[in-house]
């Protein structure tokens, strides 16, 4: 499964970072590094395509 969650920082503020960020958590059993890279690349491309169309695609 995967989960996209809004997270809040529990550290001192800095001028170059916002107080919250979005984190992607993925739970996979016995996955190889290549499977994780492939899954993230596909998910990233699907999300970006839905937002921007085919203008930005990660190869």
C-alpha positions as CSV (number, residue, x, y, z in Angstrom):
1,X,0.0,0.0,0.0
2,X,1.0,3.6,-0.2
3,X,0.0,6.7,1.6
4,X,0.5,10.4,0.8
5,X,0.5,12.4,4.1
6,X,0.9,16.0,5.1
7,X,3.6,16.3,7.8
8,X,4.6,19.1,10.1
9,X,8.2,19.7,11.0
10,X,9.2,19.2,14.7
11,X,12.5,21.1,14.3
12,X,13.6,24.7,14.4
13,X,12.3,26.8,11.6
14,X,14.6,28.0,8.9
15,X,14.1,30.7,6.3
16,X,14.6,28.2,3.4
17,X,12.0,25.6,4.5
18,X,8.3,25.7,5.1
19,X,6.8,24.4,8.3
20,X,5.1,21.5,6.6
21,X,5.8,19.0,3.8
22,X,4.2,16.1,2.0
23,X,5.6,12.7,2.5
24,X,5.0,9.5,0.5
25,X,5.1,6.3,2.5
26,X,5.3,3.0,0.7
27,X,5.0,-0.5,2.3
28,X,6.3,-3.3,0.1
29,X,7.4,-6.8,1.0
30,X,10.6,-8.3,-0.4
31,X,11.0,-5.5,-3.1
32,X,14.2,-5.0,-5.0
33,X,15.7,-1.5,-5.3
34,X,14.7,-1.5,-9.0
35,X,11.1,-2.3,-8.2
36,X,11.0,0.6,-5.8
37,X,12.6,3.0,-8.4
38,X,10.2,1.8,-11.1
39,X,7.1,2.2,-8.9
40,X,8.1,5.7,-7.8
41,X,8.9,6.7,-11.4
42,X,5.5,5.5,-12.6
43,X,3.6,7.1,-9.7
44,X,5.5,10.4,-10.2
45,X,4.8,10.4,-13.9
46,X,1.1,9.6,-13.4
47,X,0.7,12.4,-10.9
48,X,2.6,14.9,-13.0
49,X,0.7,13.9,-16.1
50,X,-2.7,14.4,-14.3
51,X,-1.6,17.9,-13.2
52,X,0.5,19.2,-16.2
53,X,-0.3,16.9,-19.0
54,X,2.5,15.4,-21.0
55,X,4.7,18.5,-20.7
56,X,6.9,17.1,-17.8
57,X,7.7,13.3,-17.9
58,X,10.6,11.7,-16.0
59,X,12.6,9.2,-18.1
